[in-house]
């Protein structure tokens, strides 16, 4: 089956005349897999439809935010109710406090919450705060983990940078990069060595507790607990970047799932219900350093805007008022991943499949994937065949082996059955390419 993407191809050609690579975020260009990216016209529930009329079961879900599914009636109704009141005031609203209350209820480590407009803003602000609070300059991140596109964290980053083979971005000043120390994920010995040498100079460790930007990688048993123990020992703030895993692996995120109490937390995606939003928060004594309560400056014209707050409130309220929301969502994810794994085995194709909560990922690799180095040994040619064969059968996945997939509450048994059937065809195509 060959998709008719003629209208999307024309739209892509035109877009390249006005935007770098024709897109406003690199991975959308399909550079990692080749071909024409479908231009999306509309979405509802588990499905998206492109401008050529092709319909897909969507596991990208706007890169994670659409946990209820697209155009959820509660969210769209709430937005219709408020949009006539204006879109932005640049002044306080009750909505900001309401969403902050819901966030704190779900994530108790966020004693005080500051709303921003993106996950990048959240991590950037959290790092500035950590440096201001500790009076130290150095930070630690992990190879392959992506925390946004600000200079301090575009050092051995994942996501699109990993996809394009450019983990260190040009344009990052050497002086800035030198304050960002990198470690391999899941390697406690390397952390112990670094802390013994430089622990007194390090302000914070920022970590995706469940990385989703080098492909989905799971923390090994006891790893996060040891990270917490070591950071506390050296007076280093522990920042959990749960922009992706927040409200995805559990209601309270990975910190609830693994029983960890970080000092600061960054959120985004789900808490905006599909609108641009981010948040950071944590211990009251640390957050009291943020302006206007304290000397560490951070501001935003559209932070806490009424539309994003409304969508976030509607989304979190729906989640929190549905008692079996997470068990059902995780069960659906498990069924999908088990079926895909069985299809791979049937075709004789070795894959490493990871999933937790409503996040999942897969590597075409015969060996376990535990960090960025092992993820990078996966087979890009096999992934390309898999991706396009799935797309041709109406299954929309992330166009990169180094991105997680997501499940929504809108995906039903028929969606899962169709996806597994498509996977059998796709794995057969991969197997045939290797003969």
C-alpha positions in Angstrom: 0.0 0.0 0.0 1.3 3.4 -0.9 -0.1 6.5 0.7 -1.3 9.4 -1.4 0.5 12.3 0.2 0.4 14.6 -2.9 -1.2 17.5 -1.1 1.1 17.1 1.9 4.1 17.1 -0.4 3.0 20.3 -2.0 2.3 21.9 1.4 5.8 20.8 2.6 7.5 22.3 -0.5 5.7 25.6 0.1 6.5 25.5 3.9 10.2 25.2 3.1 10.1 28.6 1.5 9.0 30.2 4.8 10.3 28.1 7.6 13.7 26.3 8.2 13.3 22.8 6.8 9.6 23.6 6.4 8.7 23.0 10.1 8.7 24.7 13.4 10.2 21.8 15.3 12.9 19.6 13.7 11.6 16.1 14.2 8.4 17.0 12.3 10.4 17.2 9.1 10.8 13.3 8.9 14.5 13.9 8.3 15.4 10.9 10.4 13.2 8.5 8.3 12.9 10.3 5.0 9.7 10.8 3.0 6.9 13.4 3.2 5.4 14.3 6.6 1.6 14.2 6.5 0.2 17.7 7.1 -2.6 17.3 9.7 -6.0 18.8 9.1 -8.0 17.6 12.1 -8.0 15.1 15.0 -10.5 13.5 17.3 -10.1 10.8 19.9 -7.3 8.4 18.9 -7.3 9.5 15.3 -5.7 12.2 13.2 -6.5 13.0 9.5 -4.1 14.6 7.1 -5.0 17.1 4.3 -4.9 14.2 1.8 -7.8 12.5 3.7 -5.6 9.7 5.2 -6.6 8.7 8.7 -4.2 7.4 11.3 -4.3 5.8 14.7 -2.1 8.4 16.6 0.5 7.3 19.1 2.4 10.6 19.0 -0.5 12.6 20.6 1.2 15.9 20.1 4.3 14.4 21.7 2.5 13.4 24.8 0.0 16.1 25.9 -3.2 14.5 24.6 -3.7 11.9 27.3 -7.5 12.1 27.1 -7.3 11.9 23.3 -7.8 14.7 20.7 -10.6 17.2 21.0 -11.9 15.7 24.2 -15.4 17.1 24.8 -14.7 18.3 28.3 -11.6 20.2 27.3 -13.1 21.7 24.1 -16.3 22.7 26.0 -14.3 24.4 28.7 -12.3 26.4 26.1 -15.4 27.5 24.3 -16.8 28.7 27.6 -13.8 31.0 28.4 -12.5 32.1 25.0 -15.1 34.8 24.7 -13.8 36.4 27.9 -10.4 37.2 26.2 -7.3 35.2 25.5 -4.7 36.9 27.7 -4.7 39.6 30.4 -1.1 39.8 31.7 -2.7 40.0 35.1 -3.6 37.5 37.9 -6.6 35.1 37.4 -8.3 32.6 39.6 -7.6 30.0 37.0 -3.8 30.0 37.7 -4.4 29.2 41.4 -6.9 26.5 40.5 -4.5 24.7 38.2 -1.6 25.1 40.8 -3.8 23.5 43.4 -4.5 20.5 41.1 -0.8 20.1 40.3 0.2 20.2 44.0 -2.5 17.7 44.9 -1.1 15.3 42.3 2.6 16.1 42.9 3.2 16.9 46.6 6.9 17.7 46.0 5.7 20.9 44.2 4.8 22.9 47.3 4.9 26.1 45.4 4.3 26.2 41.6 5.3 28.7 38.9 3.5 28.5 35.5 5.5 29.1 32.3 4.8 28.5 28.6 6.9 25.4 27.8 8.9 22.6 29.2 12.1 24.4 28.0 11.1 27.4 30.1 10.5 25.2 33.1 13.9 23.5 33.0 15.7 26.7 32.2 14.1 28.5 35.1 14.6 25.6 37.5 18.4 25.5 36.7 18.7 29.3 37.3 16.9 28.9 40.5 19.1 26.0 41.6 22.2 28.0 40.9 20.8 31.0 42.7 19.8 28.9 45.8 23.0 26.9 46.1 25.4 29.7 45.0 27.1 27.0 42.8 27.4 27.1 39.0 27.8 23.6 37.7 25.0 21.3 36.7 24.8 17.6 35.9 22.7 16.1 33.1 22.7 12.7 31.4 23.8 11.7 27.9 20.8 11.4 25.6 18.4 13.2 27.9 16.7 16.3 26.4 15.5 19.1 28.6 14.8 21.8 26.1 16.8 23.9 23.7 18.5 26.4 26.0 22.2 26.5 26.0 23.0 24.9 29.4 21.3 21.7 28.4 22.1 21.3 24.7 25.1 19.2 25.6 25.0 15.5 24.6 21.2 15.9 24.3 18.7 13.5 23.0 15.4 14.0 21.1 15.9 15.6 17.6 19.6 16.2 18.3 20.1 12.5 18.8 18.1 11.7 15.7 20.2 13.9 13.5 23.5 12.7 15.1 24.3 16.2 16.4 24.2 15.8 20.2 26.2 19.0 20.8 24.5 21.9 19.1 26.6 24.6 17.3 25.8 28.0 18.9 26.3 26.9 22.5 29.1 29.0 23.9 32.0 26.9 25.2 32.0 28.8 28.5 28.3 27.7 29.0 28.9 24.1 28.0 31.8 23.8 30.5 29.4 24.3 33.4 27.2 21.4 32.2 28.7 18.0 33.2 27.3 14.9 31.6 27.0 11.3 32.9 25.7 8.1 31.4 22.3 7.2 32.5 22.0 4.2 34.9 25.7 4.4 35.9 26.0 5.0 39.6 29.8 4.4 39.7 30.3 7.3 37.2 28.2 9.6 39.4 30.0 8.7 42.6 33.3 9.4 40.9 32.2 12.8 39.6 30.7 13.8 42.9 33.9 12.9 44.8 35.8 15.2 42.4 33.4 18.1 42.0 30.4 17.6 44.3 31.0 20.8 46.2 30.7 22.8 42.9 27.6 21.3 41.6 24.3 23.1 42.0 21.9 20.5 40.6 21.4 17.2 38.9 18.6 17.4 36.3 17.3 14.0 35.2 14.4 12.5 33.2 13.5 9.8 35.7 12.1 7.9 32.7 14.0 9.1 29.7 11.9 9.4 26.5 14.2 11.4 24.3 16.8 8.8 23.5 14.0 6.4 22.9 12.3 5.2 26.0 14.9 3.9 28.5 13.9 2.6 32.0 15.8 3.3 35.2 17.4 0.1 36.6 16.2 -1.1 40.0 17.5 1.2 42.8 19.1 3.7 40.4 16.9 6.7 41.1 17.0 6.0 44.8 20.8 6.1 44.7 20.7 9.3 42.7 18.6 10.8 45.5 20.9 9.6 48.2 24.0 10.9 46.5 22.6 14.4 45.7 21.4 14.8 49.3 24.8 13.8 50.6 26.6 16.6 48.6 23.9 19.3 49.1 23.1 19.1 45.4 19.5 19.8 44.3 17.7 17.0 42.5 15.5 18.2 39.6 13.1 15.8 38.1 12.3 16.7 34.6 8.8 15.2 34.3 7.7 17.2 31.4 7.2 13.8 29.6 6.7 11.3 32.4 4.5 13.6 34.5 0.9 12.3 34.6 2.1 9.6 32.2 3.7 6.9 34.2 1.4 7.6 37.2 -0.8 10.4 38.5 2.1 11.7 40.5 4.6 11.0 37.8 7.8 8.9 38.1 8.5 10.3 41.6 5.3 8.7 42.8 6.0 5.5 40.9 9.5 5.0 42.3 9.0 6.7 45.7 11.5 9.6 45.2 11.2 13.1 46.7 13.0 15.5 44.4 13.8 19.1 45.4 12.4 20.6 42.2 10.1 19.3 39.5 9.5 20.4 35.9 6.2 19.7 34.1 4.6 20.4 30.8 2.6 18.6 28.1 -0.3 16.9 29.9 -0.9 19.9 32.3 -1.8 22.1 29.3 -4.4 19.8 27.8 -2.9 20.5 24.3 -2.1 24.2 24.8 1.4 25.6 25.4 2.2 25.3 29.1 5.0 24.4 31.5 5.5 24.6 35.2 8.2 24.2 37.7 8.0 24.0 41.5 9.3 22.3 44.6 10.3 23.0 48.2 8.9 26.2 49.6 12.3 27.4 50.8 13.8 27.0 47.3 10.8 28.5 45.4 10.7 31.5 47.7 13.9 32.6 45.9 11.9 33.3 42.7 10.9 36.9 41.9 8.9 38.7 43.3 9.3 36.6 46.5 13.1 36.5 46.1 16.0 37.7 44.0 16.1 35.0 41.2 14.4 36.7 38.2 11.9 34.9 35.9 8.9 36.3 34.1 6.6 35.6 31.1 4.0 37.6 29.3 1.7 34.7 28.5 2.5 32.6 31.6 -0.7 31.4 33.2 -2.8 32.6 30.3 -6.5 31.7 30.8 -6.8 29.4 27.8 -3.9 27.1 28.8 -5.0 27.1 32.4 -8.6 26.2 31.4 -7.4 23.3 29.2 -5.1 22.1 32.0 -7.8 22.3 34.6 -10.3 20.4 32.4 -7.7 17.7 31.6 -6.5 17.1 35.2 -10.0 17.2 36.6 -11.1 14.5 34.2 -8.1 12.4 35.0 -8.4 12.8 38.8 -12.2 12.2 38.8 -11.9 8.9 36.9 -11.0 6.3 39.6 -9.7 3.6 37.2 -8.1 6.0 34.7 -4.5 4.9 35.2 -5.1 1.1 35.6 -7.1 1.1 32.3 -4.5 3.2 30.5 -1.6 1.1 31.6 -3.5 -2.1 30.8 -4.1 -0.8 27.2 -0.4 0.1 26.9 0.6 -3.4 28.1 -1.7 -5.1 25.6 -0.3 -3.0 22.7 3.4 -3.6 23.7 2.8 -7.3 24.4 1.2 -7.7 21.0 4.0 -5.8 19.2 6.6 -7.9 21.0 4.9 -11.1 19.9 4.7 -9.9 16.3 8.4 -9.1 16.4 9.2 -12.6 17.7 7.0 -14.2 15.1 8.9 -12.4 12.4 12.3 -13.3 13.9 13.2 -9.6 14.4 15.1 -8.8 17.6 13.8 -5.7 19.4 14.1 -4.2 22.8 10.7 -3.1 24.0 10.2 -0.8 27.0 7.0 0.5 28.5 5.8 2.1 31.7 2.4 3.6 32.4 1.2 5.1 29.1 4.7 5.5 27.6 6.4 3.0 25.4 9.4 2.7 23.0 11.2 0.1 20.9 14.7 -0.3 19.6 15.8 -2.5 16.8 18.6 -3.9 18.8 19.7 -7.4 19.9 21.2 -6.2 23.1 19.6 -4.5 26.1 19.3 -0.7 25.9 20.1 1.0 29.2 21.6 4.3 28.2 22.4 6.6 25.3 25.4 4.6 24.1 23.5 1.4 23.8 20.5 3.1 22.2 22.8 4.6 19.6 23.8 1.0 18.4 20.2 0.4 17.2 19.4 -0.2 13.6 18.2 3.0 11.8 17.5 1.2 8.5 15.2 -1.3 10.2 13.4 1.4 12.0 12.9 3.4 8.8 11.2 0.3 7.1 9.1 -0.3 10.2 8.0 3.3 10.5 6.9 3.7 6.9 5.2 0.4 6.7 3.2 1.3 9.8 2.4 4.7 8.4 1.1 3.2 5.1 -1.3 1.0 7.2 -2.6 4.0 9.1 -0.5 3.9 12.2 1.2 7.2 13.1 4.3 6.8 15.3 7.1 9.1 16.2 9.4 9.5 13.1 12.5 8.6 15.2 13.7 5.6 17.0 14.8 8.0 19.7 11.4 9.2 20.8 8.8 7.6 23.1 5.3 6.7 22.0 2.2 7.5 24.0 -1.2 6.0 24.8 -4.4 7.9 25.4 -7.7 7.0 27.1 -9.4 7.3 23.7 -7.6 4.3 22.2 -9.9 1.3 22.2 -9.6 -2.5 21.6 -10.1 -2.0 17.9 -7.2 0.5 17.7 -4.9 -1.9 19.5 -5.9 -4.9 17.3 -5.4 -2.9 14.1 -2.0 -1.7 15.3 -0.8 -5.2 16.2 -2.0 -6.4 12.8 -0.1 -3.6 11.1 3.0 -4.5 13.2 3.0 -8.0 11.9 3.2 -6.7 8.3 5.9 -4.2 9.3 8.1 -6.7 11.0 7.7 -9.0 8.1 9.0 -6.2 5.9 12.0 -5.6 8.2 12.8 -9.4 8.1 12.5 -9.5 4.3 15.0 -6.5 4.0 17.6 -8.5 5.9 17.5 -11.6 3.7 
